[in-house]
Amino acid sequence: MVTAADVLQVMEAMAPPSLAIEKDNVGLLVNSGKMAQNILVTLDITTEVVQEAIEKECGLIVSHHPVIYRPLKSVSANTVVYELVKNDISAICMHTNLDIAEGGVSDALAGQLKLQDISIFSEVGRVGILPQETTTEVLAKWCKKEWETNIAYCDAGKPVKKVAVVGGAGGDLFEEALLAGADLLLTGEVGHHNAIDAKMLGLSTISATHFGTEFFIVPVVAQKLQEAFPNINVCITEKNKEPFCYL
């Protein structure tokens, strides 16, 4: 058995709360006050994930996205927070602090691309050199095949060697990516106007979905917790899925 406070200490060492952006909500967001014999690690806490935690007897869920982000004015039956409290399940959420932290979301994404000579850009992202020069189309097709996610890309028509990566919604960081010398920005979400402006400035973009660019951190967190608590069963979610359906 393990307490939420013990797990929180490990997670805060991995992703210090001081790194979180202003107004983000991170930490122990739901505290049942009870010990847990199993831990479930996920990207999002949904009703399906709560049910999974119940089935796997996980008294604690560790997630990337906060289960409480905006101030709650009420709690109704059948909501996620209600279900957590009802079933004595605690929730620890590490959001932008885990994006920014060394070994966090952006580093996990950079690792997927095997980027070399990695440096930080715009605080949250990473920029590095691909093992081999390629094109936007070839890289986009590789991401789709390897990550089994939906891809949209905007090709500025130049070779791609230096890539900037940001998990999640990083499309508005295209100017910072350019300043970092990137040929391409790979992130989860790129807005229409950002893609056009980036292309005009010579920066290609790949949008690989919010879920698709962040789920890589789930097994990383699970491994960290399993190493810290070898006598606890740390489970990786099987129920947290891409929320969108694509035709």
N, C-alpha and C positions, 0 to 999 in steps of 0.2 A: 504494500500500500504506500501511497505517496500523497503529500498534501499539495494543494494548488500553489501554496507559497513556495514550496521547494521547486516546483516546475517553473514558476515565475522567475525565480532567481536564475535558473539556467537560461531561460529565454532572454532575460534582460542583460545577461552577460553576452549573449550572442547578438542582440539588437538593443542597445541601450535606449531607453525611452527619451533621453535628451536629443536623440537624432530625429525624432518624429517632427514633422512640420507642424506649424501652429494650428491649433484647433483640431488636430487629429485626436482620435480617441484610442489609446492603446493601454495594454496591461490586463489585469484581472477584471474583466467587465461583468462577469456573473460569478458569484461566489456562493456555492452551496454550503460551505462550511464543513464539508465532509471529505474524507480521504477517498482516493481513487485507486482501484486495483488495475485498471487499464486506461490508456490514453489514446484518443483518436485525433489524428492530424489531418487537416483539411485546408482548402483555400477559402471556402465560404461555409458559413453555418446556415444551412437551410433546414426545412422541416424534415427532408429526407435524411440529412446528415444527423439530425437529432435522433431520429428513429434508428439509424444505424448505430449510434452510440448506445442506445438502449439495448439493442439486440446483442451488441458485443460487450455489454456491461462496462462501458467506458464512462467513468464518473467525471471525466475531464476532457474537454475538446480544446485543442490548440489550433487556431486559425490565423490566416493572413488578414483577411478582411474583417473589420470590426462588426460584431453582431449588434452593437449599439453605436451608431455614428452621430446622428442628430439627437438632441435632448428628447427624452421620452416624456410625453404629457399624460399618457395612460398606457396600461398593459391589458390587452384583451385575450380572451381564451383563443387557443389555436394559433397564436403568434409564436414566433421562434423563441423569444425571451420567455414567454409564459411556459412553453414546453420545457425549456431548460430548467426553470425554477421548479416546475411541477415534478420533474423527474430527478431532482437533486443533482443536476449536471452543471459543473462549473465551466467557464469559458475564458480562455486567455487569448487575446488578439494582438498580434504584432504586425502593424501595418507599414506606414512610411518609414518607420525606424528599421524595419526588416528590408525594405527596398534599398535603403541607403547603406546599411551596415556591411562591413567587410564579410564576404561569404554569404551575403543575402541574395535577394531576388535578382538584382542586376548582375551580380557576379555569377549566379547560377545560369543566367541567360548567356552571358559571355562565354561561359564554359561549354555550353552546348555548341557554340560556333568555333570552339577551340581558338579563340582570339589570343594573340600574343602581344607583349609590350602594352599591357592594359593600364589605362589611367582613368581617373574620374573626370566626368564632365557634368556641369550643372548640378553638382552635389549628389544627385540621385543616380545618374547614368554611368555607363562605362564605355570607353572607346578603345579599340585595339585593332591589330592587324590580322587579317585572315591568313591561314597557312598558304593559300594560293589565290592569286588574283582571279576574279570571276566576273560575271555580269549580274545585273539585278534579276533578270528572268531566271537564270540558272540557280541563283541563291534562293529565290522565291520558291521554285519548284522543289529544291532540296528541303526547305523548311516544311513544305506541305507534305512531302513523302515521309520525312523522318519524324515529324511532330504530329502527323495526322490531324492537322488543324486547317481551318479555312484561311486563305491568303488573299490579300489584295496588294497590288504593288503599283508604284508610279516610277517609271524609268526615265531618269534624266539623260540617258544615252552615253554614259561614260563607264570605263572599267571600275570595278569595285575591289578595293584592297583594304581600305580602312573603314571600319564599321562602328557606328555608335549604337548602343542598345539600351533600352529602357523598358522594363516590364510594365504592362498595363497601359494606362493612358498617357503616353509620352509624346504624342504627335506635335504638341505645341513647343517642344524643345528643339525644333529643327534648326533654328538660328544658332543655338548653342552648339549643336552637333557640327554645323558648318565651321564655327569658330574653332572647334576642336580638330578640324582638318578631315572630318569624315566624308567619305564618298556616298555613304548610305546610312539612313537611320532605320533601324529595325525596332518596332515596338508593338504594342497590342492594338492601339487605336490611333488612326491618323485622320483628322478631319479633312473634308473636301478642300477647303480653302488653304489649309496648311500644306496639303499635298501639292497643290498648284504652285504656291509660293516657293516651296522647297525645290520643285522641279525647275522653276525659272532661275533659281540661284545655283543650279547644278547639283542639287542633292537628291538622290533617289530615296524612296521610302518603301518599306514593306510593313504592312499591317497584318499581324498574325493572331489576332484576337486577344482580348484582355486575359481570358482564361488560358489560352494557349501559350502566352509568354510568361505566365506567373506560376502555373502549376508545378514547374520544375522545383520550386522551393519546398514543396510538401515532403518529398522523400529526404531532402537535406535536413529539414527540421526533425523528421522522424528518426533519422540516424543519430542526430545529436542527442535527442532525448533518450534513445535506447542505450547509447553509450553512458549517459549520465545515470540512468536508472535500469541497470541490467536485469533486475528482478521484476520489472514491470513489463507488461505486454504493450508495446507501442504499435498501434494500427494505422495504416495509411487508408484513407477513405476510399471506398468503392462506389459511393453514392453521389459524391460531388461531381457533377458533370457540367460541361459547357451549357449555359442557360439558353442560348439561341439555337434555333433550327435553321439550317441553310438549305436552299433549293439548288 
